[in-house]
Amino acid sequence: MSQLALDPIQPSRTDAATADKALQHIRDYLSRHHEQSVQLVVDDEDGDQLVVPRGAVELLARILAHMAAGKGVSVVPAGADLTTQQAADLLNVSRPYLIGLLEAGEIEHRKVGTHRRVKVESLLEYMRRDDQRRREAADELTDLTQELGL
């Protein structure tokens, strides 16, 4: 399965409610079981069982938490190379704006022929730095507002 799952899955209200119920069960189960693998039982007439790594169930819990909050969810494997359009979509910016960030050295990238590729880790690091800058700017504005008594 080498294809990136970048198109978010948008939950309906019913999906969000179902995800919330499932999330509670999974969190409860994980808090009581600390084994490396956990067993998911599919409720069907065959009584099929599926054993999965604990990390996969923890990731499922994160996905369900987002879905329960009504947020769309995408899965991108670590180490994935993104096209500039995919990276721009994840940042929710235009492709030309992303190209500007790449050329300014804000986000690491490489060229494959004439095409640019962005490692998902580089994009996530940029997002963390950008969030930190935004928090610092908001804190500074709050401090200035308090100093001025506004």
TANOR-V846127 format. One record per residue. N is the residue number from 1. RES is the residue in one small letter. SS is DSSP state (H for helix, E for strand, C for the rest). PHI is phi in whole degrees, 0 to 359 (none if undefined). Layout:
# TANOR-V846127
n=N res=RES ss=SS phi=PHI
n=N res=RES ss=SS phi=PHI
This chain:
# TANOR-V846127
n=1 res=m ss=C phi=none
n=2 res=s ss=C phi=264
n=3 res=q ss=C phi=283
n=4 res=l ss=C phi=284
n=5 res=a ss=E phi=260
n=6 res=l ss=E phi=273
n=7 res=d ss=E phi=288
n=8 res=p ss=E phi=294
n=9 res=i ss=E phi=270
n=10 res=q ss=C phi=268
n=11 res=p ss=C phi=281
n=12 res=s ss=C phi=281
n=13 res=r ss=H phi=298
n=14 res=t ss=H phi=295
n=15 res=d ss=H phi=299
n=16 res=a ss=H phi=297
n=17 res=a ss=H phi=294
n=18 res=t ss=H phi=295
n=19 res=a ss=H phi=298
n=20 res=d ss=H phi=297
n=21 res=k ss=H phi=296
n=22 res=a ss=H phi=296
n=23 res=l ss=H phi=300
n=24 res=q ss=H phi=299
n=25 res=h ss=H phi=295
n=26 res=i ss=H phi=294
n=27 res=r ss=H phi=299
n=28 res=d ss=H phi=297
n=29 res=y ss=H phi=299
n=30 res=l ss=H phi=295
n=31 res=s ss=H phi=289
n=32 res=r ss=H phi=267
n=33 res=h ss=C phi=237
n=34 res=h ss=C phi=248
n=35 res=e ss=C phi=289
n=36 res=q ss=C phi=291
n=37 res=s ss=E phi=247
n=38 res=v ss=E phi=235
n=39 res=q ss=E phi=247
n=40 res=l ss=E phi=261
n=41 res=v ss=E phi=254
n=42 res=v ss=C phi=276
n=43 res=d ss=C phi=274
n=44 res=d ss=C phi=220
n=45 res=e ss=C phi=294
n=46 res=d ss=C phi=277
n=47 res=g ss=C phi=67
n=48 res=d ss=C phi=300
n=49 res=q ss=E phi=235
n=50 res=l ss=E phi=227
n=51 res=v ss=E phi=260
n=52 res=v ss=E phi=230
n=53 res=p ss=E phi=297
n=54 res=r ss=H phi=303
n=55 res=g ss=H phi=301
n=56 res=a ss=H phi=293
n=57 res=v ss=H phi=289
n=58 res=e ss=H phi=296
n=59 res=l ss=H phi=295
n=60 res=l ss=H phi=301
n=61 res=a ss=H phi=298
n=62 res=r ss=H phi=295
n=63 res=i ss=H phi=298
n=64 res=l ss=H phi=297
n=65 res=a ss=H phi=298
n=66 res=h ss=H phi=294
n=67 res=m ss=H phi=296
n=68 res=a ss=H phi=298
n=69 res=a ss=C phi=277
n=70 res=g ss=C phi=83
n=71 res=k ss=C phi=268
n=72 res=g ss=C phi=289
n=73 res=v ss=E phi=231
n=74 res=s ss=E phi=235
n=75 res=v ss=E phi=241
n=76 res=v ss=C phi=233
n=77 res=p ss=C phi=293
n=78 res=a ss=C phi=300
n=79 res=g ss=C phi=84
n=80 res=a ss=C phi=290
n=81 res=d ss=E phi=268
n=82 res=l ss=E phi=252
n=83 res=t ss=C phi=287
n=84 res=t ss=H phi=296
n=85 res=q ss=H phi=291
n=86 res=q ss=H phi=297
n=87 res=a ss=H phi=297
n=88 res=a ss=H phi=297
n=89 res=d ss=H phi=297
n=90 res=l ss=H phi=294
n=91 res=l ss=H phi=278
n=92 res=n ss=C phi=62
n=93 res=v ss=C phi=231
n=94 res=s ss=C phi=285
n=95 res=r ss=H phi=298
n=96 res=p ss=H phi=300
n=97 res=y ss=H phi=295
n=98 res=l ss=H phi=299
n=99 res=i ss=H phi=303
n=100 res=g ss=H phi=299
n=101 res=l ss=H phi=296
n=102 res=l ss=H phi=295
n=103 res=e ss=H phi=291
n=104 res=a ss=C phi=279
n=105 res=g ss=C phi=82
n=106 res=e ss=C phi=289
n=107 res=i ss=C phi=230
n=108 res=e ss=C phi=293
n=109 res=h ss=C phi=205
n=110 res=r ss=E phi=221
n=111 res=k ss=E phi=253
n=112 res=v ss=E phi=240
n=113 res=g ss=C phi=68
n=114 res=t ss=C phi=261
n=115 res=h ss=E phi=261
n=116 res=r ss=E phi=267
n=117 res=r ss=E phi=232
n=118 res=v ss=E phi=241
n=119 res=k ss=E phi=289
n=120 res=v ss=H phi=301
n=121 res=e ss=H phi=296
n=122 res=s ss=H phi=295
n=123 res=l ss=H phi=294
n=124 res=l ss=H phi=295
n=125 res=e ss=H phi=296
n=126 res=y ss=H phi=300
n=127 res=m ss=H phi=297
n=128 res=r ss=H phi=296
n=129 res=r ss=H phi=297
n=130 res=d ss=H phi=296
n=131 res=d ss=H phi=299
n=132 res=q ss=H phi=297
n=133 res=r ss=H phi=299
n=134 res=r ss=H phi=295
n=135 res=r ss=H phi=297
n=136 res=e ss=H phi=297
n=137 res=a ss=H phi=295
n=138 res=a ss=H phi=295
n=139 res=d ss=H phi=297
n=140 res=e ss=H phi=296
n=141 res=l ss=H phi=297
n=142 res=t ss=H phi=297
n=143 res=d ss=H phi=298
n=144 res=l ss=H phi=297
n=145 res=t ss=H phi=298
n=146 res=q ss=H phi=292
n=147 res=e ss=H phi=297
n=148 res=l ss=C phi=277
n=149 res=g ss=C phi=70
n=150 res=l ss=C phi=270
